Amino acid sequence: MTAFLDTSVVVRYLVGDPAALAARAAEIIDSGEPLQVTDVVLLETAHVLASFYNVPREVVVDHLIAFVQKADVSLFHLDKGLVLQALLMCRPSGRVSFGDAMIWAAARSAGSKVVYSLDERFPSAGLETHPGQRTP
């Protein structure tokens, strides 16, 4: 059976604070048990790290990439390689939001050919542009 992780466990694991909760999070994540994470957890974790802990965007991306690459962590209905690509799109300038990156990864993971967006900053990597829509 695969267990799902909540944002609180991932955040405590990544920040190591408070010590008792961080130790419990590490015990869970490093147990070798198969674990699943949703795109919502990744998005919330990015938000908490950046807004509450003031972690620089590049470091948030690096932490999430390292976490996603853990052997026992899988992504619910998402292709791990596409999520890694999406996170890398967030790193350079902050132009691509974590939310848009997760939508991009979800669409690509589902094999969707179209993502409708009115946001000019929506990730365009590998996309064909049409008025009011983006095509992966």
C-alpha positions as CSV (number, residue, x, y, z in Angstrom):
1,M,0.0,0.0,0.0
2,T,1.2,3.5,-0.9
3,A,0.7,6.3,1.6
4,F,0.2,9.9,0.7
5,L,2.1,12.8,2.3
6,D,0.5,16.0,3.5
7,T,2.3,19.4,3.0
8,S,3.1,19.6,6.7
9,V,5.3,16.5,6.5
10,V,7.2,17.7,3.4
11,V,7.8,21.2,4.8
12,R,9.0,19.9,8.2
13,Y,11.3,17.4,6.4
14,L,12.8,20.2,4.2
15,V,13.2,22.9,6.8
16,G,14.1,20.7,9.8
17,D,12.1,22.8,12.2
18,P,10.8,22.3,14.8
19,A,13.2,19.5,15.6
20,A,10.7,17.0,17.0
21,L,8.3,17.3,14.0
22,A,11.2,17.3,11.5
23,A,12.5,14.1,13.1
24,R,9.0,12.5,12.7
25,A,8.8,13.7,9.1
26,A,12.3,12.3,8.3
27,E,11.3,9.0,9.9
28,I,8.3,8.8,7.6
29,I,10.0,10.0,4.4
30,D,13.2,8.0,4.9
31,S,11.4,4.8,5.9
32,G,11.6,3.2,2.5
33,E,7.8,3.0,2.4
34,P,6.3,3.9,-1.0
35,L,5.0,7.5,-0.7
36,Q,2.8,9.6,-3.0
37,V,2.6,13.3,-3.3
38,T,0.1,15.4,-5.2
39,D,0.7,18.5,-7.2
40,V,-1.2,20.5,-4.5
41,V,1.4,19.4,-1.9
42,L,4.3,20.5,-4.2
43,L,2.5,23.9,-4.8
44,E,1.7,24.4,-1.1
45,T,5.3,23.4,-0.1
46,A,6.7,26.0,-2.5
47,H,4.4,28.6,-1.1
48,V,5.2,27.9,2.5
49,L,9.0,27.8,1.9
50,A,9.0,31.1,-0.1
51,S,6.4,33.1,1.9
52,F,6.8,31.9,5.5
53,Y,10.4,30.8,5.6
54,N,11.7,33.4,3.0
55,V,13.6,30.7,1.2
56,P,14.9,32.1,-2.2
57,R,13.0,30.8,-5.2
58,E,16.1,29.0,-6.6
59,V,16.5,27.2,-3.3
60,V,12.8,26.2,-3.2
61,V,13.2,24.7,-6.7
62,D,16.3,22.9,-5.7
63,H,14.7,21.5,-2.5
64,L,11.6,20.3,-4.4
65,I,13.7,18.7,-7.2
66,A,15.8,16.8,-4.6
67,F,12.6,15.7,-2.8
68,V,10.8,14.6,-6.0
69,Q,13.9,12.6,-7.1
70,K,13.8,10.4,-3.9
71,A,13.4,6.8,-5.0
72,D,10.4,6.1,-2.7
73,V,8.5,9.2,-3.7
74,S,6.1,9.0,-6.6
75,L,3.7,11.7,-7.9
76,F,0.0,11.1,-8.0
77,H,-1.1,11.1,-11.7
78,L,2.0,13.0,-12.7
79,D,5.1,12.0,-14.7
80,K,8.2,12.6,-12.5
81,G,10.3,13.7,-15.4
82,L,7.7,16.3,-16.5
83,V,7.4,17.6,-12.9
84,L,11.1,18.0,-12.8
85,Q,11.0,20.0,-16.1
86,A,8.2,22.1,-14.8
87,L,10.1,22.9,-11.6
88,L,13.1,23.9,-13.6
89,M,10.9,26.3,-15.6
90,C,10.2,28.1,-12.3
91,R,13.9,28.5,-11.4
92,P,15.4,31.1,-13.7
93,S,13.4,34.3,-13.4
94,G,10.3,33.7,-11.4
95,R,8.4,34.3,-14.7
96,V,6.6,30.9,-14.4
97,S,4.6,30.4,-11.3
98,F,4.7,27.1,-9.4
99,G,0.9,26.8,-10.0
100,D,1.3,27.2,-13.8
101,A,4.2,24.8,-13.8
102,M,2.1,22.1,-12.0
103,I,-0.8,22.7,-14.5
104,W,1.7,22.3,-17.3
105,A,3.0,19.1,-15.8
106,A,-0.5,17.7,-15.2
107,A,-1.6,18.4,-18.8
108,R,1.5,16.9,-20.2
109,S,1.3,13.9,-17.9
110,A,-2.3,13.3,-19.0
111,G,-1.3,13.5,-22.6
112,S,-3.4,16.6,-23.2
113,K,-2.8,18.5,-26.3
114,V,-4.4,21.8,-25.1
115,V,-4.2,24.0,-22.0
116,Y,-6.4,27.1,-22.2
117,S,-4.8,30.1,-20.5
118,L,-5.2,33.8,-20.7
119,D,-2.0,34.3,-18.8
120,E,0.8,35.4,-21.1
121,R,3.3,34.0,-18.6
122,F,2.0,30.4,-18.9
123,P,4.8,28.0,-19.6
124,S,5.4,27.8,-23.3
125,A,8.2,25.2,-23.4
126,G,7.2,22.8,-26.2
127,L,3.9,24.6,-26.7
128,E,2.2,25.8,-29.9
129,T,0.4,29.1,-29.2
130,H,-3.2,29.7,-30.3
131,P,-5.4,32.6,-29.3
132,G,-6.7,31.8,-25.8
133,Q,-5.0,28.4,-25.6
134,R,-1.7,26.7,-25.3
135,T,-1.0,23.4,-26.9
136,P,1.6,21.1,-25.4
